[in-house]
Amino acid sequence: MTSAAAPGRSVTARVPAKINLELLVGPRRDDGYHHLSTVFQAVSVYDDVTVEPADDWGITVTGPYVDLVPVDGSNLALRAARGLADVAGVAEPVHITIDKDIPVAGGMAGGSADGAAALVACDALWDLASPRGVLEDLAADLGADVPFGLHGGTAIGSGRGDQLAPVLGRGRYHWVFALSDVGLSTPAIYAECDRLRGATPVRDPSPSAPMMSALRSGDAEALGRALTNDLQEAALTLQPGLSEVLGTGMECGALGGVVSGSGPTIAFLVADHEAALDLAVGLTASGVASAVKRATGPVAGAHVLTSGAATGAASPPRRRGAQRPGAPDGGGGGGAGPGRPPGRGAPSSPA
Ligand code: C5P
């Protein structure tokens, strides 16, 4: 298959990591997933996903996690791009480049985020202007955390975590993340949670009053107290060293600390920028974490950062069963995400 794409045409989408401020795990469902009630927050640790027309589907990863990201057909960004091409009838392969800063297998939805970014980037590259619902359905098919990558902000997730409702909260929160260099498998953590629960009956969860009230008021101290994760015990069982990380962070002045999603990243909430610097220094000096990152939240979901189409070099993609039209249609395209954004986030060292 050859591409008739204009040389140099590319779109870059930026997507944030997520943390779970509250993760309440209900009973296991027949499909193997668990009923969840979770509160997601998008934080300023980003992957940048660039798509450009190519002769064949392909993927390249750059950044510190190169060796940890699959570059075969299992990669969520590649699956997302192909899924959108199928739905939209686009017959133009893309090469995807992921500039990765979100930890891999860290409980911050790094792979899911790339799926969301690829949807937004391809939607813009192919001038599809897909209805939001189309991208959301594709996202939910890719994985439980992918829809939140599109959504961003702060949101309640129910069902598998993929049915989202925005939280109208106040405040901008300062986070410090303690990273581990050994990842945790999400299915293994859920299985361990089931094992620890044994035959104890579990009810369908719903968002807690303390969490909702903390977010409504924008009270960081109350939010710190309300941070909860039903998977935390399972993560601490499988990676016992995380208890020391949690203890150290609290001793260094965090308002609260919680395992992020299925871990092993631990998210600490602090009062302000200075407290974040102090905690990052404290965690680094103690040697309990393999790396430390600072961030703020909430931030916007996946959005187009730059588009080579703006240079006027764009031509519409080939559609299956249709001749490539001779001239651009002039459509603005544009991704599903809000236009935004400046810097890529705080540096990963406290210095
Ligand atoms: O949807 P995703 O592929 O990200 O989920 C990874 C795994 O996490 C699932 O296969 C399942 O084992 C577990 N999971 C779950 N319940 C959820 C979300 C994820 O059991 N609500």
Residues whose N, C-alpha, C, O or C-beta is under 5 A from the ligand:
A	BS01	C5P	G32 Y33 H34 L36 L142 G143 A144 D145 G159 R160 G161 T186 P187 Y190
